[in-house]
Structures are given as C-alpha cells and as structure tokens.
Amino acid sequence: MKAWHRNPTADGLWACRLAFERLCLVLLAIVSCGVGCSRGDPVGQVATTGFVPPPLADTGQAIERALRGLGFSETVGEPIEVVRLESGVLEYSVSDNSRSPQVLSGLESLSYGTGAERIEAFGAGLNLEHVFSGHRDLHNRFCARRHPYLLCREREGDSVFLVRLASQSPWSIEHVTRLTPAAPHSIDIDFRCRFLDASRFGSRAYAGFFWANYMRELHDGVLQFRGTEDEDGGREEKWIRAEPRVGWDVGTYQASGAGPLEFDLDHNMGLNLRAFSSPRFTRPFFFSRCADNMVLMLMFDRMAGASDEIRFSSFPPAVDFQYVVRDIKPGRRYGFRARMSWRPWVSREDCLQEWSSWQSSEEDR
C-alpha cells in the first residue's frame, strides 16, 4: 500500500516540489498528446501580454453587483484576509489569495475533532488553481492564483464568499463561491459564474475550472466512486478504484457518456484536458481514504449535460475536481452545488448512503 503524504514542517519545499512535478507532467502531456488534440482555430490562442487588473473605484459596490448578478441575495461585509468557522465537529479557515502562493486561497485548514484532539485534512483545500480554454493561452496555467480573489463574510449568517470580479480576471469571468457550514462534518459549496467576453475562449467556446485539495496524507492515493468500466455506461455499475495507470500516475475521469474535450495540438495545459476513456463514474460523488482512518468525500449536484460537466482528477497527494462549461453564452449564469465531508472512515456503503441523503435534500430544494 502506498501512502501519499507531505511534511508539514516543510511547506515551502513541498509547494515547490508539487509545482515542479506538475510542470514536468504538463510537458509530458504536450509531447504525448493523444485523444482530444487537434490544430484548432487560431482565434484567441495566445495571450501575448500580461494582465494588470484595473483599480476599483468602489470595491463594496462592485462585490454587491457581482453577488446580485449571480443570484445571491445575502449581504456581506468588507473584504478580509481570513475567516475561521465551525461546523459541528469541523473547524476550518477560509483565505483570500492576497498571500498566494505562500498561502493559497480557499480552505487554508480543515480539521475534525473536539478540543485539542483534531485531525487536519489539508495543506490547502478548495484552491481554484486553474482556469483554462481549449486554445493555447498564457493564462491557462495558475492564473486563478493571481489577481484579487476577495473574501467576504455574510453579515447575518455563517456563509463566506470568495468573489472574483470580471474586471480582475484575464478571462473576463465573474465568479463567486459560497461556502456554508453543514453540521456535523461537512461544508456546502455553491459556485456560480458568468462570462462577459466569450471571445476570450476562441472557437472551441468552453472553459474549465480546476480545484485542488492538497491532502496532508492519503491512505493509498486512490479515488473511489460508483461507475462502469466502459465509456457509455452499458456495463454493470460497481465500485471503481481509480488506480494509477501504466505510464501515467495521474489523470482525469469523466461521467458516463461524456465526450472528450477537443484542444489545440500546442496547448500548454493538455494534462488537465485529457481524460481516461474508462472507467467512467455513474454517480456524482467520489472519496479518497486518508491517514488516521479519515475520508474526504466530494458530492456534486450534476454529472455531464449539454452545457456543463463535473470531472474527477487524481494528482496525488492532491485530490482534485473540475467544472467545465461546454457552451459559453455571454451573460448566462452557470454553476454547480457540492458538499465536502471530512470525517472518520466507515465503509464504501456508508459513503454511498451519505451521498444519497444529500442528493435527496438537494432535490427537495
């Protein structure tokens, strides 16, 4: 059994190593580009200049407009650097990206337990790491970690909001993530976005968002989900252990029936666009077992449709996922809801039951 872990006393070296490893994998993906690669349309292929966000005349007013434009009704306070919250037996901290990359945005910490006996999940979690198109572009890699990503707390509630204004994004995307505690051991996630300039994504007209969860220590580095061993779901559904592949220790898994993402031959982020043809997941949740008999579980309200899809990614010691908008329309609202759970491991069937209960509550919304 392989244990994937990090040394908590060497965060800087650990972050550098992860960045170097991912860069090597990206270069390998470009060299060995397979299913999904094509020459594509040159429109919007390369951003040739750096992006400098313009100053905001009234940050609070801009945040309120973004929230209302994406359908959120809550009122929030002024942007802050860190918020610390509790949810039953969970304690967690949410950070903006003002200290990135030394401290990544999203969940700076997530711990389970009572009193001094707490088990930490992450080095960093729910970190929006990449936003990418189907064309080669300088902003495909790590641009989501740069530029203002504002953190605000709800004035009369327990939710926090991570807000990126369209003027502060090289992609001209306005997106907001609402995080809400869900006792006893979960956090509810509501992500919404809209595209103000669809031309930034060229003729392929899709956008991908990639979130990373850098785990403190994984049990065996394997994602597990309900799925089939074929592409279209014709075979019997069963539990899938997404084991490392020969020649590739990492990769992305799609929903049953989802098609591959076409991307340019010279794409500079091909590794995150490529996906294994099989296995495929048939229910929108996965889990990964962790050290200290813990489990991280992610549940989603969708798999793959005509306009968007969820994808699972495994880059040990990170447990990742993607949201892809396949049919970008200017001004249209897109998004998904999800739940993250961090709790002691019981069984696969227990995870299935937790997802089923959450799905039922979502259907009753």
N, C-alpha and C positions, 0 to 999 in steps of 0.2 A: 504494500500500500504506500502510495506517495503522499507525503504531507507537504502542502504548499504553505509557506509561512514567510513572515518578514521579521526583522529585528527591530523592535520598537525604539531602540536607542540609536538607530542609525537612519533616521527618516530621510536625510538629505541624500545619502549614498543610495538608499533604496529607491527614491524617486528618480535619481539619475540612471540607475540600472534599468528601471522599467522603461524610461524614455528611450534608452539606447536599444533595448530589446525590441520595442515596438517599431523603432525606426528600421532595424535590420529586417523585421518581418514585412514591413511595408515595401522595402527594396526587393525582397524575395518575391512578394506578390506581383510587383510590376514585371520582374523578369519572367515569372512563370504564369503570367496572366492567362486564365483559362476561360471557362464558360462565363459569358456576360461581357467580355471585352469586344469593342468594335471601334472603328475610327471616329464615328460620330460627326456631328456638325460643329464647325469651329466657333460658332456663336457663343460668346461668354466663356470660352475655355480657360483663359488665364487672367487673373487679376495682376496687372503689371505694376501697380503702385501700392504703397502701404495705405492703410486706412487709419485716419485720425478722427475720432468721434468729435462732433462739434459741441461746444459748451451748451448747457441747458439754461434757459432763462428762468424757468421755474420748475424745479425737479418735482416737487409735490404735485403740482398741477399735471405735469406730464405723466406721472405714475397713475394718478386718478383717471386720466383719459385712457390710458392703456388698460386698466382694470375694467372700466366700463365698456370699452370697445371689445373686450374678450368675454363679456357677460358676467363678470364678478360684481357683486353688489356690496361687498364689505368695504368699510373704511379702514385705512391703515395710518400708522404713524410715520414719522420721518425715517429715512433710511438709516440703518445701523449696521455695525460690522458683524455682530454675533448675537444669536438668540438661543437661550437654553430653556428646554421644555421637559415635562414629564408626561408619561402616558402609562398609567398602571405601574408595571414593574420596569418600564423603559425610562431611561434618561437620554436625551440627545441634544446636540448642539448643531445649529444651522449657521453657516457662514456665507457672507458675500464673497466676491473674488478680489477684494482690494489688496489682499496679501498673496494672491496667486502668483507664481506656482508654489511658493513655500507652504501656504495653507490653501487648499483647494476649496472652491465653492461647493455648496451642498451640505451633506452631513459631515461635519468635522469629527463627530463622535456619535456612537450609538451603543449603549450598554444596557445589559439585562441584570436584574438582581435587586437586592434590598440592602440598605446600609452600605457597609464597606465591601461587601461581597458582590462585586459586579464583574460581568464578563463583557469585554469590549469586542465589537464586531470589526471595526474598520481601522485602516489608516486614513481613508476618506471614502465617503459613500454618496451616491446620487450626484456624482460630479458630471455635469454636462461638459464632456471632453471635446467633442467634435460636432460641427455642422458641415455637411458635405453635399455636393451636387454630383451629377453624372459626368461632368467635364473636369478636366484638369484645372485647378484653381489654387492659388497660394493660400486661400482661406479654408481649404478643405481640412487642414491639419491644425488642431488645437486652437483655432480662433475663438472657440467658445470659452476658453480660459482667459482670454484677454478682453479688454474693454469693459465698461461698467456693467455689472450684474447686481442690481440693487436688492437689498434685503429689507423687508418691512414687516412689522408685526400688526396683526389685526387689533384695532382699538378695543373692541368689545367681544373678544373671543380668543381662542387658542391657536388659530391658524397663523402661519407665516407665509410670506410671498417672496419668491425670487423673480425679479422683474428685469427683463431686457427690453429697452425701448428701441424701436426700429431705427431711430437716428444714431443709436450707439452700436449698431450691428453692421458689419460689412456686407451682410446678406439682405439688409433692409427687412428683417423679420422682427415682428413684435411678439414676444412670447413671455408667458407667466406660468410659474409652477407654484401651486398652493399645497402646502404640507400641513396636515391636520392630525393631531394625536388620536389614536383609536385604541383605547384600552382593551385588554391589558398589555399587549405586546406588539402593537402594530402602528404604522403611520400611513394615513391615506394620502394619495398623490393625485392631483388634478392638474394636468398640463394642457395649456391652450396656446394656440399661435395663429398668426395671420401674416400673409406675405404682401408687402406693399409694392414690391417690384419683382414680379415673376420673371422678368427677362434675365435677372441675375442667374437663373438656373438653366439658361440655354434651351436648346431644342429638346433635351431629354425631360425637362419640366418635372423633375422630382427632387425632393430634399430629404436628407437623412439627419436625424439627431441621435447622438451616441452618448449614453450614460455609463460611467464606470463606477464599480464598487470594489475598492482595493481592500481585500479582506486581511484581517490580522493573521489568520492561519486557517487554511482549508483542510478538511479531513482527507480528501483524495483528489481534489481538483476536477471533479466530475459534475456536470449539470444533469439533473434528472427531471423527466417530465413524462406525461402520457403522450404517446404518439404511435407512429407506424414506421416500418422500415422501407416504405415506398414513397413516391412523390405525391400521389393523388389520394392517399388515404384508403386505398382499396383493401389493404391487408388488415388483419385484426389489430385493434388498438391494444397496446400493452405499455408497461413501464419501460422507458428508454434510459439507459445510462450513456450519456454522450461522451464516450471515451476519446482520448486523443487519437488522431489518425496517423497512419504511416506517412512520414514526411511533413506532417503539419500537427503541431501540438495544440493549435488553437483554431477557432473557426466560428461561423455563424450558422444558426439553424432557423429555418422558416416554417411557417404554418403549412399544413397540408393544402395542396392546390395552389400555393402562391408561386408566381413566376419569378425568374431571376431578374436582377437589376442590370440593365444594359449600361455600360460605361465605356469611356474612351480608352483606346489602347494605351495612351500615355498618361493615364490617370495617376495622380500622386497619392491616392488613398485607397487603392484597389483592394487591399486586405479586408477592409471593413465592408466593402460592397459585395465581395464574393461570398457565396453561401454553399454549404454542402447540399447536394441534391437529395440526400437522405441521411439519417432519418428526419421525419417531419413531426412537429408537435400537433396534436389534435385538440388540446385544451390549453387555454391561455394562462398557464402558470408553470413555474419551474422552481426547483430548490437546489441548494448545494449544502452538503453537510460540512460543518466546521469543527474546529478544535473544541475541547471542553464539552463534547456532546451537545453542541448547538446546531441550529439550522437557520439559514437565511432563505426566505421564501418571497417570491415576487409573483403577484397575481394581476391580471390585466382584464379590462372590460371588452377586449376585442382580439381577433387574430389577424386575418387579412381580408380586406374588402376591395372594392373598385377604386377607392380613393386613398386608402392608407393601410398600414400593416405594422404589427409588432414582430420583432426578430430577437432571438436569444443569442448572446455571444459569450464565448468562453475564452478568456485570455489569462489563465492562472498566473499570479494569485488574485486576479480580478474576476468578478462575476458581473457581466455587463448585459445591457439590452439596447435595442434600437427602436426608434419610431420613424417610419418612412411615409412621407406624403407623396403619393404617386401622381396626383393630378392637380397641380398647383393652379389655383384660380386667385387672382388678385383680390384681397379684401375678405375672402371667405375664411370662416373660422374652422380650424382643425384642432384635434386634440384627443386625449385619452384619459381614462381614470385607472388607477392602480392602487395596490396595497402592498406594503413591505412589512414582513413579520420577522422578528428576531426572537427566538425562544428555544427552549430545550427540545432536542430531537425525541420523537416518539416512534413514528413509523411513516412509511410512504402513504398508507391509507389514511393516517391522521392528517397529512398534508392535503390529500385529496378532499377530505371532509371539510377542512378549513376553507379551501378554495370554493367548494360547493356552497357553503354557508354564505360566504362573502358575495358570490355571484347572485344568490337568491336575494340578498339585501340590495344589490345594485339594480336588479330587475324591478324591485318594489319602489325605487326612487321616483 
